[in-house]
Amino acid sequence: MLAFVTGATGFLGSHVARVLSGQGADLRLLVRPTSNLKNLEGLRADTAVGDLRDPASLEKAMSGCDTVFHVAADYRLWVRDPEEMYRSNVEGTRAILDAARKNGVQRVVHTSSVATVGFTGNGHPADEDSPVSLADMIGPYKRSKYMSEQVALEAGRSGLHVVVVNPTTPIGEQDVKPTPTGRIVVDFLKKKFPAYVETGLNLVDVHECARGHILALEKGKSGERYILGGENLTFKQILDKLAAITGLPSPKVKLPYIFAYATGVVDETITGRLLKREPRATIDSVRMGRKKMFASSDKAERKLGWRIVPVEDALRRAVDWFRANGYA
């Protein structure tokens, strides 16, 4: 099998590439001229220079491949120009699928996000059938991921074999950017959590999430999506686990929503608009946090053989990696 992988220089994509390599697959990895190649060190793979916003480069890079793992995405909760995100996440997905058709690719696994499912205000775990629409998506990241997922699902129902996976919140090592989730760990290590907000996430070990992509390739049904999740935890529970791992104190003060929202407004205005840097807190991230993003992986367990594992080991690996690499 010659697998074409996008996003392999990033967090989740690098783990997908390493799982594939460990199972004997030949790899061709899409990289940009400016990509940080740290996550590819020691990985036996060919690289092809291209860009999601350059369809011709994708068609050329994918030549001869029989499977595609489209893991790459612009994952930011704040961006100065939202159109950049739509070009990468929506039009980039469309270009990947067009290149797959032209190259006669047999199977495509598209990495979406749990952000595209329908969450409720009561904390009940959402699943693949929870009612949701584009109008429910907060901010350009969630909207662009929802739109790109619809492109992939439609392609899977129209002749191209496309399976969609919806990772929850991956955690672990090699989060070079880091992602917004990794930044939680880094900020905790830097003692930047004097208080917490009442919200919740589903955390999944990035190793297991990568393996779930292979299960989706082997057992997934075209035109279907599968949530790859782990433990549903409140934000306070996550911080408590980090405290137990690191020995650092976990915050005891709960911040009311109105204060969290005000913090997002101030940080986005001063840091984002005036200083032209990515803010730590954004209005969209605070609005998302009003609903606990708890999810169920029952469908993936039944159909793919997915298994849920405790998240402590992944959190510990993340802490060790960020410390060893100078993030904190």
KAJOLIN-V209389 format. One record per residue. N is the residue number from 1. RES is the residue in one small letter. SS is DSSP state (a for helix, b for strand, c for the rest). D_FIRST is the distance of its C-alpha to the first C-alpha in whole Angstrom. Layout:
# KAJOLIN-V209389
n: {N & N}
res: {RES & RES}
ss: {SS & SS}
d_first: {D_FIRST & D_FIRST}
This chain:
# KAJOLIN-V209389
n: {1 & 2 & 3 & 4 & 5 & 6 & 7 & 8 & 9 & 10 & 11 & 12 & 13 & 14 & 15 & 16 & 17 & 18 & 19 & 20 & 21 & 22 & 23 & 24 & 25 & 26 & 27 & 28 & 29 & 30 & 31 & 32 & 33 & 34 & 35 & 36 & 37 & 38 & 39 & 40 & 41 & 42 & 43 & 44 & 45 & 46 & 47 & 48 & 49 & 50 & 51 & 52 & 53 & 54 & 55 & 56 & 57 & 58 & 59 & 60 & 61 & 62 & 63 & 64 & 65 & 66 & 67 & 68 & 69 & 70 & 71 & 72 & 73 & 74 & 75 & 76 & 77 & 78 & 79 & 80 & 81 & 82 & 83 & 84 & 85 & 86 & 87 & 88 & 89 & 90 & 91 & 92 & 93 & 94 & 95 & 96 & 97 & 98 & 99 & 100 & 101 & 102 & 103 & 104 & 105 & 106 & 107 & 108 & 109 & 110 & 111 & 112 & 113 & 114 & 115 & 116 & 117 & 118 & 119 & 120 & 121 & 122 & 123 & 124 & 125 & 126 & 127 & 128 & 129 & 130 & 131 & 132 & 133 & 134 & 135 & 136 & 137 & 138 & 139 & 140 & 141 & 142 & 143 & 144 & 145 & 146 & 147 & 148 & 149 & 150 & 151 & 152 & 153 & 154 & 155 & 156 & 157 & 158 & 159 & 160 & 161 & 162 & 163 & 164 & 165 & 166 & 167 & 168 & 169 & 170 & 171 & 172 & 173 & 174 & 175 & 176 & 177 & 178 & 179 & 180 & 181 & 182 & 183 & 184 & 185 & 186 & 187 & 188 & 189 & 190 & 191 & 192 & 193 & 194 & 195 & 196 & 197 & 198 & 199 & 200 & 201 & 202 & 203 & 204 & 205 & 206 & 207 & 208 & 209 & 210 & 211 & 212 & 213 & 214 & 215 & 216 & 217 & 218 & 219 & 220 & 221 & 222 & 223 & 224 & 225 & 226 & 227 & 228 & 229 & 230 & 231 & 232 & 233 & 234 & 235 & 236 & 237 & 238 & 239 & 240 & 241 & 242 & 243 & 244 & 245 & 246 & 247 & 248 & 249 & 250 & 251 & 252 & 253 & 254 & 255 & 256 & 257 & 258 & 259 & 260 & 261 & 262 & 263 & 264 & 265 & 266 & 267 & 268 & 269 & 270 & 271 & 272 & 273 & 274 & 275 & 276 & 277 & 278 & 279 & 280 & 281 & 282 & 283 & 284 & 285 & 286 & 287 & 288 & 289 & 290 & 291 & 292 & 293 & 294 & 295 & 296 & 297 & 298 & 299 & 300 & 301 & 302 & 303 & 304 & 305 & 306 & 307 & 308 & 309 & 310 & 311 & 312 & 313 & 314 & 315 & 316 & 317 & 318 & 319 & 320 & 321 & 322 & 323 & 324 & 325 & 326 & 327 & 328}
res: {m & l & a & f & v & t & g & a & t & g & f & l & g & s & h & v & a & r & v & l & s & g & q & g & a & d & l & r & l & l & v & r & p & t & s & n & l & k & n & l & e & g & l & r & a & d & t & a & v & g & d & l & r & d & p & a & s & l & e & k & a & m & s & g & c & d & t & v & f & h & v & a & a & d & y & r & l & w & v & r & d & p & e & e & m & y & r & s & n & v & e & g & t & r & a & i & l & d & a & a & r & k & n & g & v & q & r & v & v & h & t & s & s & v & a & t & v & g & f & t & g & n & g & h & p & a & d & e & d & s & p & v & s & l & a & d & m & i & g & p & y & k & r & s & k & y & m & s & e & q & v & a & l & e & a & g & r & s & g & l & h & v & v & v & v & n & p & t & t & p & i & g & e & q & d & v & k & p & t & p & t & g & r & i & v & v & d & f & l & k & k & k & f & p & a & y & v & e & t & g & l & n & l & v & d & v & h & e & c & a & r & g & h & i & l & a & l & e & k & g & k & s & g & e & r & y & i & l & g & g & e & n & l & t & f & k & q & i & l & d & k & l & a & a & i & t & g & l & p & s & p & k & v & k & l & p & y & i & f & a & y & a & t & g & v & v & d & e & t & i & t & g & r & l & l & k & r & e & p & r & a & t & i & d & s & v & r & m & g & r & k & k & m & f & a & s & s & d & k & a & e & r & k & l & g & w & r & i & v & p & v & e & d & a & l & r & r & a & v & d & w & f & r & a & n & g & y & a}
ss: {c & b & b & b & b & b & c & c & c & c & a & a & a & a & a & a & a & a & a & a & a & a & c & c & c & b & b & b & b & b & b & c & c & c & c & c & c & a & a & a & c & c & c & c & c & b & b & b & b & c & c & c & c & c & a & a & a & a & a & a & a & c & c & c & c & c & b & b & b & b & c & c & c & c & c & c & c & c & c & c & c & a & a & a & a & a & a & a & a & a & a & a & a & a & a & a & a & a & a & a & a & a & c & c & c & c & b & b & b & b & b & c & c & a & a & a & c & c & c & c & c & c & c & c & c & b & c & c & c & c & c & c & c & a & a & a & c & c & a & a & a & a & a & a & a & a & a & a & a & a & a & a & a & a & a & a & c & c & c & c & c & b & b & b & b & b & b & c & b & b & b & c & c & c & c & c & c & c & c & a & a & a & a & a & a & a & a & a & a & c & c & c & c & c & b & b & c & c & c & b & b & b & b & b & b & a & a & a & a & a & a & a & a & a & a & a & a & a & a & c & c & c & c & c & b & b & b & b & c & c & b & b & b & b & a & a & a & a & a & a & a & a & a & a & a & a & c & c & c & c & c & c & b & b & c & c & a & a & a & a & a & a & a & a & a & a & a & a & a & a & a & a & a & a & c & c & c & c & c & c & c & c & a & a & a & a & a & a & c & c & c & c & c & c & b & c & c & a & a & a & a & a & a & a & c & c & c & c & c & c & c & a & a & a & a & a & a & a & a & a & a & a & a & a & c & c & c & c}
d_first: {0 & 4 & 6 & 10 & 12 & 16 & 19 & 17 & 20 & 22 & 23 & 20 & 18 & 18 & 18 & 14 & 13 & 14 & 13 & 10 & 10 & 13 & 10 & 8 & 5 & 6 & 8 & 11 & 14 & 16 & 20 & 23 & 26 & 28 & 25 & 26 & 23 & 25 & 22 & 19 & 22 & 20 & 16 & 14 & 13 & 13 & 16 & 17 & 20 & 21 & 23 & 23 & 26 & 25 & 23 & 23 & 21 & 19 & 18 & 18 & 16 & 13 & 13 & 10 & 8 & 7 & 7 & 10 & 12 & 16 & 18 & 20 & 24 & 27 & 29 & 32 & 35 & 38 & 37 & 40 & 38 & 36 & 35 & 33 & 31 & 31 & 30 & 27 & 26 & 27 & 27 & 24 & 22 & 23 & 22 & 18 & 18 & 20 & 18 & 15 & 17 & 18 & 15 & 14 & 11 & 10 & 11 & 13 & 14 & 17 & 19 & 23 & 26 & 28 & 31 & 30 & 32 & 35 & 37 & 41 & 44 & 44 & 41 & 40 & 36 & 35 & 32 & 30 & 33 & 35 & 37 & 36 & 36 & 36 & 40 & 39 & 37 & 38 & 38 & 35 & 32 & 32 & 33 & 31 & 28 & 30 & 30 & 26 & 25 & 27 & 25 & 22 & 24 & 25 & 22 & 21 & 24 & 24 & 21 & 18 & 16 & 17 & 17 & 20 & 20 & 24 & 24 & 28 & 29 & 26 & 28 & 27 & 27 & 25 & 27 & 28 & 30 & 31 & 30 & 33 & 32 & 32 & 35 & 37 & 36 & 37 & 41 & 41 & 41 & 43 & 46 & 46 & 46 & 50 & 49 & 46 & 46 & 46 & 42 & 39 & 35 & 32 & 31 & 27 & 26 & 23 & 21 & 21 & 21 & 17 & 16 & 18 & 15 & 12 & 15 & 15 & 12 & 12 & 16 & 17 & 19 & 19 & 22 & 23 & 23 & 23 & 25 & 24 & 27 & 29 & 33 & 35 & 38 & 41 & 41 & 43 & 41 & 39 & 41 & 43 & 40 & 39 & 43 & 43 & 40 & 42 & 45 & 46 & 48 & 47 & 49 & 51 & 52 & 51 & 51 & 52 & 50 & 52 & 52 & 49 & 49 & 51 & 49 & 47 & 49 & 51 & 47 & 46 & 49 & 50 & 46 & 44 & 47 & 49 & 47 & 44 & 42 & 40 & 42 & 41 & 43 & 42 & 44 & 41 & 40 & 43 & 43 & 40 & 41 & 44 & 41 & 40 & 36 & 35 & 32 & 31 & 28 & 29 & 27 & 24 & 25 & 26 & 23 & 20 & 22 & 22 & 25 & 28 & 29 & 32 & 31 & 34 & 31 & 29 & 32 & 34 & 30 & 31 & 35 & 34 & 31 & 34 & 37 & 35 & 34 & 37 & 37 & 40}
